[in-house]
Amino acid sequence: MDKYVIKTKSSESPDSDKTTKNAKVTSSTVSAKRKYNDEYIEFAFIPSKEDNSLPVCMLCSTTLSNEAMVPSKLRRHFEKKHPLYINKEKSYFENLRSQLYNQAKRFKNLCTVPEKAQIASYEIAQLLAKKKKPHADAENIILPSLEIAVKAMIGTQAVERVKVIPLSGDTIARRIQSMSDDIELQLKEHFANNQDKMSNLWALQVDESTDISNKAQLLAFLRIIKDGSIQNQFFFCSELKQTTTGQDVFELVNTNIESRGIKWENCISVCTDGAPSMQGRKKGFVAHVLKINPNVKIVHCMIHREVW
């Protein structure tokens, strides 16, 4: 009986191996994808840009599955959906394909701004901000001036490259805001990622002034230790909405300090002018600062002292 069982198992093993081989062949056949053939252009089909294994109809922009990548199924879609194009020659669809590719290429060139043009746009925006000039000057004065100079010194062909620099008023405003956000991000990262005790120390310089629209603006700078050297860093410029008392100034400064993860205990110095709202011993800005950190050194701005 044992011999019979052993013999039966051995006789069944070749069949099982054959079944396994068939299963492998079937799985490999299923996983294989059909490829696009140039002859399919006569049915108005081209390969998809996202996936070359998918056919796309140029006439209705319909994307079919890879299983439909056979002449019979493509012809059925073509004759059923687009009967008016049945008598068109193959060259007609080849020209249509060229037009679609050229149109996509032109659209990409229009939407893509070269990296050097982006850099030039940011640097011009920074220059306008430093010189306190209107944003519209970039498009109305700077760009035409660049075109004249480049045309005279280099040639007409180079003028076309200058024209791609984005310099509209809205673009300049976005560039300035983007640079401002980047400065704020760098400041946050400096205090968040710094483990050095000395690098966490900072000094504050604050001044309040009135702009041309008669609004009170509070401007603040930080002096920090970065990369082994002392650096001045722009902090913020915000409007004092109602009054300009020491309490108002402190609340605005404290809001900006807390939002950036900076600690008052690391403040070593505060520099302001001699206005009562700043230097007042009881209700001035420095009085509120000393309540939080009594070790802060108060400095009267030398420029304001020279004026007086």
Protein Blocks (a to p, Z undefined) as FASTA:
>chain_A
ZZmmmmmmmmmmmmmmmmmmmmmmmmmmmmpccdddfklmmnopacdfklmkbccdfklo
pacdfklmcfklmmmmmmmmmmmlmmpcfklmmmmmmmmmmmmmmmmmmmpccfklmmmm
mmmmmmmmmnopafklmmmmmmmmmmmmmmmmnomklmmmmmmpccbfklmmmmmmmmmm
mmmmmmmmmmmmpmbfklmgccddddddddfkopacddddddddeehiacdddfbdcddf
kbmcfklmmmmmmmmmmmnopafklpcbdcddfbfklmpmklmmklmmmmmmmmbccddd
fklmmmZZ
